[in-house]
Amino acid sequence: MKLLYTLAMLSIATVASANPFPEGDALAGQKLFEQHKCNSCHDSMMSGDGNKIFTRLNRKVSNPEELIAQITRCSGNVGANFTRQDKQHLGAYLNRFYNLK
């Protein structure tokens, strides 16, 4: 019985750690990203393909906390006041590029 309990707890911990934005909804994040025209700034920085900013070799983000901090910094560029929940949604959406754990 103890073994079964231990395995169940390990499974839960693994699932929780696999998703760095468990409160986020990627579809809602995509809508926010598009609504606030986030890529307009990225496009100018990346010669027209804003999505390259997420996969460049010298990118600034390497963990979930850094991504949330970057979202906070970028929010001023687009005149947005993202809530904590918005940032979770955006993190869940942007993690398709970052694959953060």
C-alpha positions in Angstrom: 0.0 0.0 0.0 2.9 2.4 0.8 4.4 1.7 -2.6 1.2 2.6 -4.3 0.8 5.8 -2.3 4.4 6.8 -3.1 4.0 6.2 -6.8 0.8 8.2 -6.8 2.5 11.1 -5.1 5.5 11.0 -7.5 3.1 11.0 -10.4 1.3 14.0 -9.1 4.6 15.8 -8.5 5.8 15.0 -12.0 2.7 16.3 -13.6 2.7 19.5 -11.6 6.4 20.1 -12.4 5.8 19.4 -16.1 3.5 22.3 -16.5 5.1 25.6 -15.3 1.8 27.5 -15.9 -0.8 25.2 -14.4 -3.3 28.1 -13.9 -2.9 29.3 -17.5 -4.9 28.5 -20.6 -2.8 28.7 -23.7 -5.8 29.6 -25.9 -6.7 32.5 -23.6 -3.0 33.5 -23.7 -3.0 33.5 -27.5 -6.1 35.7 -27.6 -4.4 38.2 -25.2 -1.2 38.1 -27.3 -3.1 38.9 -30.4 -5.4 41.4 -28.8 -2.5 43.5 -27.5 -0.5 43.1 -30.7 2.5 41.8 -28.8 4.3 40.7 -31.9 4.2 44.3 -33.3 7.2 45.1 -31.1 8.9 41.8 -31.7 8.4 42.2 -35.5 10.4 45.4 -35.6 13.2 43.8 -33.4 13.4 40.6 -35.5 13.2 41.9 -39.1 9.6 41.1 -39.6 9.2 37.7 -37.9 8.4 38.4 -34.3 8.2 34.8 -33.3 12.0 34.5 -33.8 12.4 36.4 -30.6 11.4 33.3 -28.6 13.9 30.9 -30.3 17.0 33.1 -30.8 20.2 31.8 -29.2 20.6 34.8 -26.9 17.1 34.9 -25.6 16.5 36.3 -22.1 14.2 33.7 -20.7 15.3 30.3 -19.4 12.7 29.5 -16.7 9.1 30.2 -15.9 9.8 33.0 -13.4 11.9 34.9 -16.1 9.1 34.5 -18.6 6.6 36.1 -16.2 9.0 38.9 -15.5 9.5 39.5 -19.2 5.8 39.5 -19.8 5.5 42.2 -17.0 8.2 44.3 -18.7 6.7 43.9 -22.1 3.2 44.9 -20.9 4.3 48.5 -20.8 5.3 48.4 -24.4 1.8 47.5 -25.5 0.0 49.6 -22.9 -1.4 46.6 -21.1 -2.0 46.0 -17.4 -2.0 42.2 -17.3 -3.4 40.6 -14.2 -1.6 37.7 -12.5 -4.1 35.3 -14.3 -3.4 37.0 -17.7 0.3 36.4 -17.2 -0.4 32.7 -16.5 -2.4 32.5 -19.7 0.4 34.3 -21.7 3.0 32.0 -20.1 1.0 28.9 -21.0 0.7 30.2 -24.6 4.4 31.3 -25.0 5.7 28.1 -23.5 5.0 26.4 -26.8 8.1 28.3 -28.0 10.1 27.9 -24.8 9.3 24.4 -23.6 10.0 25.4 -20.0 9.7 22.9 -17.2 
